[in-house]
């Protein structure tokens, strides 16, 4: 069976930097504050950004960084590469665009709706935009499974590699925090009477067959049923640290785990868990292949 | 490990899958005046609605989905102890409920954007329910992922389902793109004038050998996936052909083996010529080449349910030896010259290998190859 490794990662939470989210993190970019969606051109360049929604911009930023591109560095141009797949995760990415269109219809302003808004009313605008932007011609899919979505995306990414559908899978999670998204998110069931607010942000991990990257940590989805781990306490709670990244959470967890396993003494395996009563329970293990120093 | 289809079910404006197939053989079209929406404000007057409640109720797509899943699961008769997963493909998910929440104050919750609750209701034994939002090829993508799950040994059975209702925002875009939206879908017709939305759901149960008591309906040989990575809404010939070749490669079959194509056939200005060109390219030199049919003229564009609806109706053709004509097609488009569109009356035929096409916004393509069991 093909093992799957995380060969690159990025975390893009505007207003903070990776080192602030994961204390002690070092390396290129770890102290650079992530730009907000309206400043995405600083990282991506201006061309093509005009009609992109916030979640798409955040996703593009995360992928740009995970690919190791410098700020402003153009992406490769040429025919799409069918060996690269995209798995995106987002729940609220286009709710703002959809409700904007409906508001215009209800106001009798149908004719003022821009045809350029069309991709935004389809649920998969984010994954396709990433594929088009970077020229990824392999499978492109978008997962919207609520709180479980990010780890579902990571797991789906490992399967695309194992099934031989891609040599490289770009897994990206992104959520906006516009007014509509935040209000809708506020209707999630509270956890212990509290619900941390939605935080806009994105993360990306790149998955490849483990044989291609002998030192990169392995990803192993954990089969199981909801409720199995009801009593456990987390060693690190990203949501408590930055706010609720919702559909991006599982991808952000994977990025953080990839950064710390094997790099810290005693941390050779990290279990990632996303759970929510209506959405279910998911877990993925990230295991170092080079033991903690 | 060979993957078989143990059961399937569909629901369209023409009824369940048996009723829909019978109506297709009669050449019926399920289009009616648009319900639930103010046609004038949208510039769209027609649609393919499932007979149902008025006024519109929340969570309709989830209800149709749960109905199809319940039916497919009961037909499959899964062996006890099977590890079952569910993958749901949708174009618009629960966005209609978000629209009603924002515009009309109707209550909703973020978890109603996806279909975990519908699967819990219909198949509580499923360990996970993953909702993928992949526009009009979502069901085809879900099918491919479901096949991978069984082949990789991660599940013994996978419920693959698709469902969509209509959203006001998508209708508004149709009304915006087409100056005079069509009165019905005319797939591959030279006079086609665009797509209309259809309400629908479909479900299939994929199993590894021995996981279901029901006799196999068909073998799922392979699914091809690609993304054009070119345009946000327009299709691209190279990307579509890539998915078709990937499906044949994974199935271990050659173009000459394909007997029947269930085309995507949306009746839009751009899809049909691109799809026709792709079929001509893939089947170039084949004599006589596969029969080509399509169901959207009868049941509308059911988006995330579309691939699995085509598949389920195609399975009826494999079993009955009858291939329905393309409802709404009278004069084929020039780009389809040489393709064997089924026109006018159903064709008696015994297809063995069937290809199911689905293409979506964002250039996401999914093509499946199924063989009669």
Contacts between the chains, C-beta under 8 A, distances in Angstrom:
chain1	res1	chain2	res2	distance
A	1	B	152	7.8
A	79	B	238	7.8
A	80	B	227	7.3
A	80	B	228	7.1
A	80	B	229	3.6
A	80	B	230	7.0
A	80	B	239	7.2
A	82	B	226	6.5
A	82	B	242	6.0
A	86	B	227	7.0
A	91	B	110	6.2
A	91	B	113	5.9
A	91	B	114	7.6
A	92	B	110	7.1
A	94	B	95	7.9
A	95	B	95	7.4
A	95	B	98	5.4
A	97	B	169	7.8
A	98	B	95	5.4
A	98	B	98	6.4
A	98	B	99	6.3
A	98	B	167	6.9
A	98	B	169	4.6
A	99	B	98	6.7
A	99	B	99	6.5
A	99	B	102	4.0
A	99	B	103	7.2
A	101	B	168	7.6
A	101	B	169	4.0
A	101	B	172	5.4
A	101	B	173	7.4
A	102	B	99	4.8
A	102	B	102	6.6
A	102	B	103	5.1
A	102	B	168	5.0
A	102	B	169	5.5
A	102	B	172	7.5
A	103	B	102	7.5
A	103	B	103	6.8
A	104	B	172	7.6
A	105	B	41	5.4
A	105	B	42	6.3
A	105	B	168	5.9
A	105	B	169	7.8
A	105	B	172	5.0
A	106	B	41	7.4
A	106	B	103	5.7
A	108	B	41	6.6
A	110	B	41	6.1
A	110	B	42	6.8
A	110	B	43	6.5
A	110	B	172	6.2
A	110	B	175	6.6
A	110	B	176	6.9
A	111	B	176	7.7
A	113	B	172	6.0
A	113	B	173	7.4
A	113	B	176	5.4
A	115	B	173	7.6
A	115	B	176	5.9
A	115	B	177	6.4
A	117	B	173	7.3
A	118	B	173	4.7
A	118	B	176	7.6
A	118	B	177	7.1
A	118	B	232	7.5
A	118	B	233	5.6
A	118	B	361	7.9
A	119	B	232	4.1
A	119	B	233	6.0
A	119	B	361	6.4
A	119	B	362	6.8
A	121	B	95	8.0
A	121	B	167	6.9
A	121	B	169	4.1
A	121	B	170	5.3
A	121	B	172	7.7
A	121	B	173	5.5
A	122	B	91	6.5
A	122	B	92	7.6
A	122	B	135	5.0
A	122	B	170	7.4
A	122	B	360	7.7
A	122	B	361	4.4
A	122	B	362	6.8
A	123	B	90	7.0
A	123	B	91	6.2
A	123	B	92	6.0
A	123	B	93	5.6
A	123	B	95	6.8
A	123	B	133	3.4
A	123	B	134	7.8
A	123	B	135	7.0
A	124	B	91	7.8
A	124	B	133	5.2
A	124	B	134	5.2
A	124	B	135	4.9
A	124	B	138	7.8
A	124	B	360	7.0
A	124	B	361	6.8
A	124	B	362	5.3
A	124	B	364	6.6
A	125	B	232	7.6
A	125	B	361	7.9
A	125	B	362	6.8
A	127	B	134	7.8
A	127	B	362	7.0
A	127	B	364	7.8
A	128	B	135	7.9
A	128	B	227	6.8
A	128	B	232	6.5
A	128	B	361	7.1
A	128	B	362	2.6
A	128	B	363	6.3
A	128	B	364	6.5
A	129	B	232	7.2
A	129	B	362	7.6
A	131	B	227	4.4
A	131	B	229	4.5
A	131	B	362	7.3
A	131	B	363	7.3
A	132	B	229	5.2
A	132	B	230	6.6
A	132	B	231	7.4
A	132	B	232	6.8
A	132	B	362	7.7
A	132	B	363	7.4
A	135	B	229	5.4
A	136	B	227	6.6
A	136	B	229	5.7
A	137	B	226	6.2
A	137	B	227	5.9
A	137	B	228	7.3
A	137	B	229	4.7
A	137	B	239	6.7
A	137	B	242	6.9
A	138	B	225	7.4
A	138	B	226	6.9
A	138	B	227	6.8
A	139	B	141	7.3
A	139	B	144	7.6
A	139	B	225	3.8
A	139	B	226	6.8
A	139	B	227	6.6
A	139	B	364	8.0
A	140	B	134	8.0
A	140	B	227	3.6
A	140	B	229	7.5
A	140	B	362	7.0
A	140	B	363	7.7
A	140	B	364	5.5
A	141	B	132	5.4
A	141	B	134	5.5
A	141	B	141	5.5
A	141	B	145	7.7
A	141	B	364	7.3
A	142	B	132	6.4
A	142	B	133	4.7
A	142	B	134	6.0
A	143	B	130	6.4
A	143	B	131	7.0
A	143	B	132	5.4
A	143	B	133	7.3
A	144	B	93	5.9
A	144	B	113	6.1
A	144	B	114	5.3
A	144	B	131	5.3
A	144	B	132	7.3
A	144	B	133	4.6
A	145	B	114	5.4
A	145	B	116	6.8
A	145	B	129	7.3
A	145	B	130	5.4
A	145	B	131	5.0
A	146	B	110	6.6
A	146	B	111	5.0
A	146	B	113	7.2
A	146	B	114	5.7
A	146	B	116	6.8
A	148	B	116	7.9
A	148	B	128	7.7
A	148	B	130	7.8
A	152	B	128	7.7
A	152	B	130	5.0
A	156	B	130	7.2
A	156	B	145	6.6
A	159	B	145	7.0
A	159	B	148	5.3
A	159	B	149	7.0
A	159	B	152	6.3
A	159	B	154	7.3
A	160	B	148	7.8
A	162	B	148	7.7
A	162	B	152	5.6
A	163	B	148	4.1
A	163	B	151	6.9
A	163	B	152	6.3
A	165	B	144	7.9
A	165	B	148	7.5
A	165	B	225	6.4
A	180	B	102	6.5
A	184	B	98	6.6
A	184	B	101	7.3
A	184	B	108	7.6
A	184	B	110	5.4
A	185	B	110	6.0
A	187	B	108	7.0
A	187	B	109	5.0
A	187	B	110	6.1
A	188	B	109	6.9
A	188	B	110	5.4
A	188	B	111	7.3
A	189	B	109	7.5
A	189	B	111	7.9
A	223	B	83	7.7
A	223	B	127	7.1
A	223	B	154	7.5
A	224	B	127	7.8
A	225	B	127	6.1
A	246	B	110	8.0
A	276	B	111	7.5
A	278	B	109	7.4
A	278	B	111	3.8
A	278	B	116	6.5
A	278	B	117	6.6
A	279	B	111	5.7
A	279	B	114	7.6
A	279	B	116	5.8
A	280	B	116	6.0
A	280	B	128	6.4
A	280	B	129	7.0
A	282	B	128	7.3
